Amino acid sequence: MTDLVKIDDEVITTEGFINLLKLSGRFEGVMEEILRDKLAAHAARREGVEVSQDEIQERSEEFRRAMGLHRAKDTIEYFDRLGVTLDEFEQFLTESLLKEKALDKVSNDEAVEEYFRLNSPRFDSVDVSHIVVASEGAARELISILKEDPDLFAAMAEEHSIAETAANGGKIGKVMRGSLSGEVESKLFNAKAGDIVGPFESRDGERFEIFKIDSFSPATLDEETRAEIRRGLKEAWLAERAREHKIEAL
């Protein structure tokens, strides 16, 4: 058991620190992140990913610059304070590089473009505005007016909506598929630009929502979509790697 830090007469040990993480609810999140990194490194090695000494040296120098460790003596003293050996530091750098290389491979441009080709409808979006009111009767009364004159939507939102978007004429902006409940999403993506859709009851039954379809945006492989696909490909790969191992808490 190692002492980590002392506050006046109180000593916080490694075991005590871990217990504090557990009690604060942060232990599982930290452990999950570390396990994902380890699993990714193991998988990268199995797939033949390699890391050169030059790459490790470059990453080490980046770390030292970031930590302000400008001399070899500073670096040695820093790791001595942490209780970490240089071999452990090199292993950490190696596994970090292995993970990065593996994730870069599964989310490269070719993989992103193939995923988009097969799943492009998922990245359609619709620009919408909404009005939120406290009763179904009020919602239906507004709908009857708006269906006669949809151009009144922004003014009606400013006057009647209880949502924070009221000051902006009810405008929400771009909504992607998968970000709304099934019924609402289905109705919105099957409507036409200019349509008034609703009312939809909130889960607690205390509010009712009306939408106006401002415009549709067919899926395009822009930088935002590329970034989202890359995140999804990486998450899927990491989840698949986790299923390949038996992981037990000790």
N, C-alpha and C positions, 0 to 999 in steps of 0.2 A: 504494500500500500504506500503510495507516494504522496508527499505533501505538495500541493499545488500553489497555494497562496495563504498568506496570514493577514488577518484584519485584527489589529490590536492583539488580543490573546486568543482569538479564534483561528484555528488552522483548518483550512478546507483541503481535504484529501481527494485523491482520484475517485475513491469509492463515494465520498460525500458529494463530489461534483456530479457524478453519474446519477446519484439518487435525486439531487436537485433537478436535473434534467427530466427525470421520470416524473417527479411530483409536479413540475410545471407543465407537463404535457408535451415537451419538446424532444424527448428522447427518441420516440418512434420516428419522427421526421428526420432527425439527424442520422439515425441508424439506417433508415431506408435509403437515404442519399448515399451513404458510404457503401451499402450493399450493392446499389445499382452501379456505382463506380467499379467495385471489385468484379462484379459479374461481367461488366462490359470489357474490362481488361482481360479476364479469362477467355471470353469469347473471341476477342481480337487475336489473342495468341493462337487459339485453335484454328482460326481462319488464316493464319500465316502472316498477320500484320507484324511488322518489325519496326524497331526504333533504333536509330543510330546513336553512337556516342556524341557525335556533333550536335544532334538534336537535343540530347539530354543536357549537354553543356550550354547550349543556347538558352534553353528553358531555365537552367540554373542561374544564368547571368540575369535573365529577366526577373527572376524571383529576388535575387540579391539587390538589384536596383530598386525594385518596388519596396523592399523592406529597409532600404538605406544601409545595406551591409556592403560598404565600399572596400573593405580590406578583408583578407583571408582570416585575420585574427577576429574581426567583428563577427564573421560568419560562424567560426568555431564557438565563440562565446555565446552566440545566440542559440545555437543548437544544444549547447551544454545546459543553458537555462531551461530549455524545453525538455531536456532529457531524451533527445532524439539523436540517433547516430547519423553520420553522413551516408552510410549504406541504406538506412531507412529513408532518408531524404531522396536518394537516387531512385529507390524503388517507387516512392510516391510520384516522382517526376515521370518515371517510365510508364507507370500505370495510367497516369493522366494523359500522356501522349498516345498510349494505345487506345484508350477510350475515345479520344478526339478523332484519331484516324479512322477507327471503326465507324463512328457516327457520321463522319464526313463521307465515308464510302456509301453508307446506306441512304444518305440524303443528298447525293450529288445531283447535278443538273439533269442527268439522264433519268434517274429515279423519280425526280420531281415531275418531269415532263410526262413520264409514263403514267404516274399516278393521276395527274391532271387529265390526261387523255381518257382514262377509264372512269374518272369520278367527277368530271367537270360540272355536272348539274348541282353538286353539293356547294359550289362556290358562286352560284347565282345569288344576287342580293336585290333587295327592294328598299327604296327610300320611302319612309313613312312619317306621318305626323299622327298625333293622337290627342284625344280629349278624355279625361277621366272625371267621372261624376259619382255622386254617392247613391243614386237610385236608378233602377232600370227605367222608371217612368221618365226621368229627366233625360236619360240617354236616348230613349226612343223619340222623345219630342225634338231633341237636337238633330237626330238622324233625319226626321221628316223634313226639317228645314234645310239641312245640308244636301239632301238628295235633289232638292229643287235648285239650290245654288251652292255647289261645292266651293266656290271661291270665297265663301264666308268662313271657311274652316279656321283660318288663323285668328280672325277676330273673335269667333265663338270660343276658341281655345283660351285666348287671353281673358275672356270675360267669365267663362264657366268652369274651366278645368281646374281640378284641385291638385294636379301633378306639377312638379317643379318645372316642367317644360312649358307651362302656360305662358310664361314671360317671353318665350321664343315662338309663340304661335303654335305650340304643341309639337314642334318639329323634333323627331327622334334622330333622323338620319338613316344611314345604311344599316340594314338588318340582314344577317346571313342566315341561310338555312341551318336549322338545328339550334337556333338561339331562342326560339319561342316554343310554347306548348303546341302539341300536335294540331289541335283544332284551329288555333289562331294562325299558325304557320300555313296550314293547308288553305285556309280562306284567303290569306294575304297573297300567297304565291299563285293562286288561281284567279285573282281579280285582275282588273285592267287599270292602267294609269288613270287617275282621277276618280276611281270608285271610292265610295264610302262603305266601310265594312264594320259590322258589329250589330248590337253591342255584345261584348264578351264579359262574363261575370268573373271577378277575381276568385281565387280559391277560398277566401274567407267570406265571400258573399257580401262584402261591404262596399265594393266599388264596381263600376261598370265602365268599360273602355270602348271607345270608338276610334277607328283608324281611317286615315285617308291615304290612298296610294299616290305618292308623288311621282315616282318613276321606277322603272326596272333597270337593272344592270346585269346583262348576261355575264357569265363567268369569263374572266380574262386572267391570263397567267402573268399578273403584274408582280412587283416585288413583295407586296403585302401577302398575296396568295402564295407565292413561292415560300415565304418565311413560315406561313401557317402549315403548308404541306411538309416542309422540312421538320418542323416541330413534331408533327404527327408521325412521320416516318421514324424519327428517333425514338419517340415514346413507344411505338409499336415494337420496334426492334428490342428495346430494353425490356419490355414486358415479356416478349417471347423468350429472351435469355433467362429471365427469372423463373419461367416455367420449366426450364431444363434442369434445374437444381433442386435439391431438397435442402431447405433452409430451416434451422431449428434455433429457437432462443435457448440459451444456456443459463 
